[in-house]
Amino acid sequence: MSPRSVHWFKFSSPSTFYPVAGKISTVSAVIAVVLIAVGLYMSFFVAPTDYKQGEGYRIIFVHVPASWMSMFIYVVMAGWAAIGLVFNTRLSAMMAQALAPTGAMFAFLSLWTGSFWGKPMWGTWWVWDARITAELILLFLYLGYMALRSSIDDPRRGDRASAILLLVGVVNIPIIYYSVQWWNTLHQGATIKMGEQSSMDETMLITMLVMTFAFWAYAIAVTMARVRTVILERERTTTWVRELAMGER
């Protein structure tokens, strides 16, 4: 193992990662505040009115990034779960635990804003559309993970059980993404595709990307702040946490 590998591997230790997470959280929070302010201003005052949907389309600048983040965070959680199972690293389970509330929030925000968009566009708050239903299942997976994790007193057993749930549930992500292609649904197809020219107006596209990066920065900020709390809770009997507590008094 090279010296550089050893250098990076040391951050898998909760005691080493704890101060780093604090710095990342602070920087990400500042970036998130700036990007959210810019993104919302562009959403309401810069992006042009859609010629079909009118002003009501502007909800997509929150809805679409929230939907992306809800899927992305779950995949990241499943990745941390796999690392934890393979390498038996404590920090991996802590990261998954810290990500879950933010992922659940974005899944709820996706469904909530989708309902606000659906009422004027479809004439109803809710339809059992394939993509919407799969997104609802994703929200239940987040809630189920958090419920399972909190119901098991032994941290190691809780980590393993919840990691298996995450890995099984990850099959829902491609179902959400490809649902509009696999089934005949009311939900519109993707206007932004990898490797293809976007059909969205350039200003709308830039606004969408700004909001996406804003949500990304927000997710990093709150996750890093939350993982510090998780670390302190789960490492409270260790010497370094006791020394840290004594130093803050």
C-alpha positions in Angstrom: 0.0 0.0 0.0 1.4 3.4 -1.1 2.0 6.2 1.5 -0.7 8.2 -0.3 -3.2 5.4 0.1 -2.4 5.2 3.8 -2.9 9.0 4.1 -6.4 8.9 2.6 -7.4 5.7 4.4 -6.9 7.4 7.8 -10.0 9.4 7.2 -12.1 6.3 7.6 -11.5 6.7 11.3 -14.3 8.7 13.0 -11.9 10.6 15.2 -9.9 11.8 12.1 -13.0 12.5 10.0 -14.9 14.5 12.7 -12.9 17.8 12.3 -12.8 17.4 8.5 -16.6 17.0 8.4 -17.0 20.3 10.3 -14.9 22.2 7.8 -16.7 20.6 4.8 -20.0 21.4 6.3 -19.2 25.1 6.8 -17.9 25.6 3.3 -20.8 23.7 1.7 -23.3 25.7 3.7 -22.0 29.0 2.4 -22.0 27.7 -1.2 -25.6 26.3 -0.7 -26.9 29.7 0.6 -25.4 31.6 -2.3 -26.5 29.1 -5.0 -30.0 28.8 -3.6 -30.4 32.6 -3.6 -29.1 32.8 -7.2 -31.1 29.8 -8.3 -34.4 31.1 -6.9 -33.9 34.6 -8.3 -33.3 33.0 -11.8 -36.3 30.7 -11.3 -38.7 33.6 -10.7 -37.3 36.5 -12.5 -34.8 35.4 -15.2 -36.1 32.2 -16.7 -38.6 32.9 -19.5 -42.3 31.8 -19.4 -43.0 28.4 -20.9 -45.1 28.7 -24.0 -47.2 25.7 -23.1 -47.3 25.6 -19.3 -47.1 29.3 -18.6 -45.8 30.5 -15.2 -46.8 27.2 -13.5 -43.8 25.4 -14.9 -41.4 27.2 -12.6 -42.0 24.6 -9.9 -39.8 22.3 -11.9 -36.7 24.3 -10.8 -37.3 22.8 -7.3 -39.1 19.6 -8.3 -36.6 18.2 -10.8 -33.4 18.8 -8.7 -35.2 17.4 -5.6 -36.1 14.3 -7.5 -32.5 13.9 -8.8 -31.1 14.3 -5.3 -33.6 11.8 -3.8 -32.3 9.1 -6.2 -28.6 10.1 -6.0 -28.5 10.2 -2.2 -30.0 6.7 -2.0 -27.4 5.3 -4.4 -24.7 7.0 -2.3 -26.2 5.4 0.8 -26.2 2.0 -0.8 -22.6 2.6 -1.8 -21.6 3.3 1.8 -23.6 0.3 2.9 -21.7 -1.9 0.5 -18.3 -0.5 1.7 -19.3 -1.1 5.3 -20.3 -4.7 4.7 -17.1 -5.5 2.7 -14.5 -3.6 4.8 -16.4 -3.5 8.1 -15.7 0.3 8.5 -17.7 2.1 11.2 -17.7 5.4 9.4 -19.5 3.9 6.3 -22.6 3.1 8.4 -22.5 6.5 10.0 -22.4 8.2 6.7 -25.4 6.2 5.5 -27.2 7.0 8.7 -26.5 10.7 8.3 -27.6 10.8 4.7 -31.0 9.2 5.2 -33.0 12.2 6.6 -31.8 14.4 3.8 -32.7 11.8 1.2 -36.1 11.4 2.7 -36.6 15.1 2.7 -35.8 15.4 -1.0 -38.1 12.5 -1.8 -40.9 14.2 0.1 -40.1 17.5 -1.6 -40.2 15.8 -5.0 -43.7 14.3 -4.3 -45.0 17.5 -2.7 -43.9 19.9 -5.5 -45.0 17.3 -8.1 -48.5 17.5 -6.7 -48.4 21.3 -6.9 -47.4 21.0 -10.6 -49.9 18.2 -11.3 -53.0 20.1 -10.2 -52.9 22.8 -12.8 -51.3 20.6 -15.5 -53.2 17.3 -15.1 -56.2 18.6 -13.1 -55.4 16.4 -10.1 -53.1 16.4 -7.1 -52.2 12.7 -7.4 -52.2 9.9 -10.0 -50.9 6.4 -9.6 -48.4 7.1 -12.3 -45.5 4.6 -12.5 -42.8 7.2 -11.8 -44.7 8.9 -9.0 -45.5 5.6 -7.4 -41.9 4.5 -7.6 -40.8 7.8 -6.0 -43.4 7.2 -3.2 -41.8 3.7 -2.7 -38.4 5.5 -2.5 -39.7 7.7 0.4 -41.0 4.5 2.2 -37.5 2.9 1.7 -35.9 5.9 3.4 -38.4 5.8 6.2 -38.1 2.1 6.5 -34.3 2.3 6.7 -34.4 4.9 9.5 -37.1 2.9 11.4 -35.1 -0.3 11.1 -31.8 1.4 12.1 -33.4 3.0 15.2 -35.2 -0.2 16.3 -32.0 -2.3 16.8 -30.1 -1.4 19.9 -26.8 -3.1 18.9 -25.1 -0.7 16.4 -23.3 -3.5 14.5 -26.4 -5.5 14.0 -28.3 -2.4 13.0 -25.7 -1.5 10.5 -25.8 -4.9 8.8 -29.6 -5.2 8.7 -30.1 -1.6 7.4 -27.3 -2.0 4.9 -29.0 -5.1 3.4 -32.2 -3.1 3.1 -30.4 -0.4 1.3 -28.8 -2.8 -1.2 -32.1 -4.5 -1.9 -34.0 -1.3 -2.3 -31.5 0.2 -4.8 -33.3 -1.8 -7.5 -36.0 0.9 -7.3 -33.7 3.6 -8.6 -33.6 2.4 -12.2 -37.3 1.8 -12.0 -37.9 5.4 -11.2 -35.5 6.6 -13.9 -36.7 4.4 -16.8 -40.4 4.2 -15.8 -41.5 6.7 -18.5 -39.8 4.5 -21.1 -41.0 1.1 -19.8 -44.6 2.1 -19.2 -47.2 4.4 -20.7 -47.4 7.1 -18.1 -48.7 10.7 -17.7 -45.3 11.8 -16.5 -43.3 13.6 -19.2 -40.0 12.1 -20.4 -36.5 13.6 -19.7 -35.6 16.8 -21.4 -32.0 16.6 -20.2 -30.2 13.5 -21.5 -26.6 12.5 -21.2 -24.8 12.8 -24.6 -27.8 14.4 -26.3 -28.8 18.0 -27.1 -31.2 19.3 -24.5 -34.6 20.4 -25.7 -34.8 22.9 -22.8 -34.2 26.7 -23.2 -30.6 27.5 -22.3 -31.6 29.9 -19.5 -34.0 27.3 -18.1 -31.2 24.7 -18.3 -28.7 26.9 -16.5 -31.3 27.7 -13.8 -32.0 24.0 -13.3 -28.3 23.3 -13.0 -27.8 26.1 -10.5 -30.6 24.7 -8.3 -29.2 21.2 -8.6 -25.7 22.3 -7.4 -27.4 24.3 -4.7 -29.3 21.2 -3.4 -26.1 19.2 -3.7 -24.2 21.7 -1.6 -27.0 21.7 0.9 -27.1 17.9 1.1 -23.3 17.9 1.8 -23.6 20.6 4.4 -26.3 19.1 6.5 -25.0 15.5 6.1 -21.6 16.5 7.4 -23.1 18.4 10.3 -25.3 15.4 11.1 -22.5 12.8 10.8 -20.6 14.7 13.4 -23.5 14.2 15.8 -23.7 10.5 14.8 -20.0 10.1 15.5 -20.2 11.7 18.9 -23.2 9.6 19.8 -21.7 6.3 18.7 -18.2 7.1 20.0 -19.2 8.6 23.3 -17.4 6.0 25.3 -14.1 6.5 23.6 -11.2 8.5 25.0 -11.0 11.1 22.2 -14.7 12.0 22.6 -14.2 12.4 26.4 -11.2 14.6 25.8 -13.1 16.6 23.2 -16.0 17.1 25.7 -13.6 18.2 28.4 -11.9 20.7 26.1 -15.2 22.4 25.1 -16.1 23.0 28.8 
